[in-house]
Amino acid sequence: MRYLTAGESHGPQLTAILEGVPAGMPLSAQDINNELARRQKGYGRGRRMQIEKDQVNIAGGVRHGMTLGSPLALLVENKDWTHWTKVMGIEPISPDEQEEVKRKITRPRPGHADLNGGIKYGHRDLRNVLERSSARETTVRVAAGAVAKKLLNELGIKVAGHVMEIGGIIANDVSYSSIEELIEKTESSPVRCLDDEAAEKMMAAIDSAKKAGDSIGGVVEVIVEGMPAGIGSYVHYDRKLDAKIAMAVMSINAFKGVEFGLGFEMARKPGSEVHDEIAWSEEQGYYRKTNRLGGFEGGMTTGMPIVVKGVMKPIPTLYKPLKSVDIESKEEFTASIERSDSCAVPAASVVAESVVAWELANAITEQFNSDQFQRLKHDIAEYRKQSKDY
């Protein structure tokens, strides 16, 4: 499976083309819209979320609620486009219309792609960079992830995410009895946190940052249950599934770190407190007594829950802007303010679920016969049985 996205933050729409989704898999627009709605929620979101009510238009690849095996075309309209038709129009504009278009942006914002993108592509108007580098693009990545989550769910694999930390406030009580309980509790939390006491402090920290014209980041965790053992491969660097997931998480806007299981804590522990002892039972087959490695050994799944964390830096668009340099005059200035969130960590948790789900679905369809969904389900069931009896 693979996908491409296209579209700008204030363009007419965002588009994703998905290839390799098996034929005969149940899929509806509602499956995707549910995930899009989850991405738009969360304490600390900005005014853009009051404008956009993201809904997908499936323009290809599905007929009568079933995938066809041909590429899927997913379109999400930008409602804000109505206010940007002159600024972001497709056709050339006349000299008379130049005055109607907002001035070109020559002042790069610290922490954004503005300056580096301008240097790379030779743009003198940095709006040509910031429109595509915007986190708005994650809308259709969540749409693609929704398709992947549907495939995984049909195979008995469940994906969930939650917020571990915001602005230095760490969730301590993150226990849950089942992944269903995790989902239920986090869906009812404004910051997608399992720890109610920490959640209140997180919201207060977001309010404080907003009042100060600042922004805060945090840490999210994705949990996956039901993945068979042995998905991925140890034979080459680019076939290691944990490496692919790490790349996917790092590709999310503003993410700057990834870890599995105990992660960086492993550097401070002896091997006896890091590695997971192997056990076997007739009911379960092989399993690990602990899950400190987060469901991976040698680039392959162990059959234990996958546990991956990602750290999101504070959003760089601030209402108390930092200093920068104008690319035309080379003079120092105070960076311009674009409409922004004070904290997008809860929404980023949903995006993280989506990109992890995609990599898992891709690995499964790569490893098993995946032209027909029913055949895929049969092969996965047989593989699970063989793994248990090994």
N, C-alpha and C positions, 0 to 999 in steps of 0.2 A: 504494500500500500504506500502511496505517496500523495502529497497534496501541494498545491501552489495557491497563494493568495494574491489578490490585486486590489488596489483602491487606496484612496487617500482619506485622511481624517475628515475633511470637509468636502470631499467629492460626492458624487451622486449615490454611490453604493460601494459596498465591500463584497468581494467575490472570492469563493474558494472552489477549486476544481479538485475532486478526489478521485483517484484511480486505484483500482485493485480491490475495491469492496466486493465481497463475494455476491453472486447472484442468489436471489431467493431469501434475503435477510429482511425481516420486518422492519420498516422504517416509516415514520410519519413526521410531518413538520413539527408536531407537538413535542416529539422526542427531543428535537433540537431547540425549540423555543423554551422549553423548561430550563435548559442549561444557559441559554442566553439571558433569561430573567435572573438566574442565580448570579451571573457575572455582574449585573447592574445593581445588585443590592450591596449593602455593607455600610457601616458607620464611617463617615469621613469622605463620602463621595461628593463630587462637585456638581455644578449646575448642569453640566452636559447630560447627566443621567436623568434630569427632569425633562429634557427635550427628546432624547432618544427612547423609543419603546421598541427595542430590537425584536424583529420577527423575521424568520427566514422564508425565502421563496425557493423551493426546490425546483429548479428549472431543467433538470435532466437527470437521468439515471434511476428514476423510481417510477413504477407504474402500479397503480392500485394497491399501494402500501407495501410493495416489495421491491427490493433493489434488482436491477437488471443485469448487473455485472459490467455494464458500461460506466464511463465516468459520471460522477455526480457533480452537478453544478448547484452551488449554494449561494444565494444572493441575499444580502442584508442592506436595506435602504438606509441612507443617512438622512434623517428628518431635517437636520440642521442645514442641509444642502440648499434649501430655499433661501437662506440668508447669505449664501456664498456663491451664487451662480455667476456673478461677475468676477469675483476674485479667483475662483477655481474653475471657470468655464473651459471647455475643451477647445473651442474654435479660436483662431487668432482674433485679436481685438484691434480696432482702429485707433488712430491717435486721439480722436475725439473721446473715445471711451476710457483712455488711460486715466483721466481724472476721477472716473467713477470707481476705479480699482484702488484698493488700499495701497499705500506706498510699499515698495519692496523692503524686505527685511534684510538689513546688513549688520545687525547686532546679534551675534551668537550668544546663546544662554549657557552658562556653565552647567555641566552635567548632562547636557543634551547632545544629540548627534549633529547639531547645527554646523559647527565649525569644521569638524572632521569630514562631514558629508559634503560640505561646500568645496573643500580642498580636493576631495576625491573626484567629484563629478564636475567640477568647474562652475558650479552655480554661483551667481552673484546675488540672487534673491534667495535667501535661506529658507523661505517658505517652501521651496521645491524640495528641501530636505525634511523639514519638521512635519510636513503633512503625512509623509509615509512612515517616518520613524516614530510617529505617535503610537501610544499604547492602544489607540482605537483599533488598530489592526488585530489585536487579540480577540476582537469580536468574532471574526470568522475562524480563528484558530479554536475558539470554544465550540463553534458550530461543527468543525471537523472533529474535534474531540468528542462531541456528543454522538456522532456516528460511531466512533471507536468504542465509546462506553456502551452503546447499544449492542455492538457485536460481542464485547466482553461479557456483558450481563447475560446475553443469550447462552453463553458458554459457561455460566456459573461463576464468573469472575466479577467481583465488585470493587469499585474504586470510590474512595472518599477522601476528603481533605479537611484540615482544620488549622487554626491559627495558634501557634505556640508562643509567639512573642510580638509585642508592638511597643515601640518606643522605650525599650528597657523593662517593660512589664512582662514577666514570664509566667505562663500558665503552669501551675504546679499539679493540680488535680486533673490529669488528662486520661483518667481511667474510663473504660467503657466495657460493657459485657459482650457486645456484638457490634459489627460494623453498621448494622441497622440502627442501633442506639446512637452510635457516633453521628450518623447522618441526621437523625431526628433532633438531637441536641444542638448540633451546629447550625442546622437550618433555622432554628428558632433564636439563635444568638445574633445580635446586630454585628458582632465582630467575628463570628464563626469560631468561637472559643468554647471548649468544653468546661473550663473553669469559670463559674459564674462570678466569683469574687474578683478574679483577674480581669474578666471582661469589663466589669464596672470601672476598674482602674484604667484599662486600655481606652475606654471611651472618654474618660476624663483627660487622659494624656492627649488624645486626638483633639478634644476641645481646646486644651491649653495651647497646642501647636497652632491650631487655626487662629486663635486669638492673637498669638504672637506673630502671625504671618509666616509661620514656618511649616515644615512637613516632617513626618516620621515614618520609619520603615519597620520591618519586622521579619519574623521567621514563620514559614508555613510548612506543614507536613502532609504528605500524601501517603495513604495506607491502601494497599491492594491485597485482597484475600481471594484465594481460589486459583492462583496461577499454578499450573503444573510445574514440576521440577524439570530442569534440563532445557529450558527455553533460553535461547542465546547460544553462545559458543565460546570456547577457550582458544580456538585454533588461530585466531588473528585479531589484531587490535580493534578493527572496525566491525567485528562481529560480536563483541562483548556487549551484552544488553544493558548492563549498568552504565557503561560508558555512553551508550546512545541516549539513555534517560538523562544522564548528567548534562549532555549537550543540549537536549531539549529543554530542560529546566533553565539552564543558563541562557537560552535564547529568549526567554521571557523578558520583556522590557524591565529594566531596573534590577534584575536579579544578578547578584555578584558572588554567590557561593552555593555549593551543593554538597550534601553529605548523606550517606546511607547508614542506617542503624545508629550505632554509637558515634559514627562520624569522627570528627577531630578529637573527641574524647579518647579514642583508641591510642593516641600518641602518649597519653598519660597513664595508661594501664598496662599491666603485664599480659602476655599472651593467654595465660590461664583465665583471665577475666574478659577476654575479647572473643575468642573463638567459641563456636557453638557445638557442644557435644552431640553426637549422632545417636539416635535410638530407633527402635523398630517395634511395631505392634501389629498384630494381625488385622486390627481394625483400621489403623492409619497407614500402615506401611512404614516407610522411612520418615523420620521427622527430627527436628533439632530440639534439644531440651531448653534452649534459649534462642533468642533471635537478635543477638547483638550486631550481626553483620547485615541486618536489614533485608534478608531474603535473597542474598547473592553470595555465591562463591565461584571464583574462576570465570567471572563474566556471565554466569548462568544462574537461573532461578533455582532455589533450593526446595521450593514448594511451601516454604514458610511465608507469612505475610511480607510483602515488599514495603519497606519503610524508607522514604526519601524526604529529606528536608531541603528547603531552599531559602536563602536570605535575600530579602528585597531592600535595597537602599531607599532612603527617603526620596520622594519625588523631587526632582531638581527645580521645578517651577515654584518659585517662592513669592509670597506677597511682601517680603522684605528682601528684595532682589540682591544678588551678589554682583561684583564688579566683572566687567568684560571689556573687550576692545572692538570697536567698529571696524569691519573689514575694509571699508572705503576710506575713512578718515584716519584710521589707526589710533583714534583717540579713545581714552578710557571712558566708560559710561556705566550706568547702573542698569542691569539687564531688564528687558521688558517683561511684563507679566502677561502670560496667556492663562485662560481659564483652566483651573486645575483642581485636583483633589488635595486635601491636606494629608490623607492617608488612603492608600488603595490596597493595603495588605489583605483585607477580607476578600476583595474581588480577585486579587492575585492568587489566592488559594484555589479558586475555581479554575483559573487559567492553568495552574500547575496540575490539577487533576486532569485537565484536558490533554496537555502535552504528554504526560506520563501514560495516559490511556492510549494515545495514538501510537506511541512506541511499542507498547505491549501488543496491541492489535496487529501492528505491522510485523512484529517478530513472530506471532502465531501464524499469520497468513503466509509468511515467508517459509516457515518450517513445515507446514502441513498443506495438503491439497486444499486449495481455497477458491476454486472456480465456482463451486456450488456450496451454499451455506450448510445444507443438510449433510453433505459429505464431510464438511469440516467438523461439524458437531459429532458425527460418528467417529471420525479419526481421533479427535481429542479424547472422547470417551474411551476408545481402545488404548490410546497412549497412557491415559491415567491408570487403567487396569494393569498394563504391562509394567509401569513404573512401580506400582504397589507390589506386584508379584516378583520384581527383580531380585 
